[in-house]
Amino acid sequence: MYHHRITTCDDGQDRELPVLVYLASPYTSPDIAVCEQRYQSACRATAALIRAGQTVFSPIVHSHPLV
C-alpha cells in the first residue's frame, strides 16, 4: 500500500509524490549492548514498514553500520 500526496508543480500540473516515512527511534546509551538492541529493534520496525509498502528512512538503520 503506497501513500501519495498530491502537489501542484511549478508548471501547474498536479503530481502524486510518494510519502517518505521518517522512523525516529532511541539509540544513544552508555551501554553498547543497549545501542545494538535499539539498532536491531529499528531494523525490525523498518523492515515491517517496507513489507507494508512504505518508503522508509531510519537514521539509525541507515547509519549504525557506518560507525
C-alpha positions, -999 to +999 in steps of 0.1 A: +000+000+000+017+031-012+007+065+001+010+095-021+002+132-017-009+154-045+011+185-051+009+212-078+042+218-095+056+249-110+042+240-144+007+240-129+003+202-132-008+181-102+015+152-095+014+123-070+045+122-048+055+093-026+053+098+011+085+091+030+081+077+065+108+090+088+113+065+116+126+081+147+139+058+175+161+059+205+197+049+202+222+066+225+232+048+257+264+044+277+259+006+273+269-005+238+246-036+241+217-013+245+227+006+214+229-027+195+194-038+208+179-004+198+195-008+163+180-043+159+146-030+170+148-002+145+157-027+118+127-048+126+104-018+125+119-005+093+115-039+076+079-042+087+071-008+072+088-017+040+069-050+038+037-030+042+047-010+012+060+022+028+091+041+018+111+045+050+142+064+062+155+055+096+187+073+106+196+045+130+192+018+104+209+037+076+239+049+096+246+024+125+267+001+103+289+031+094+303+035+129 
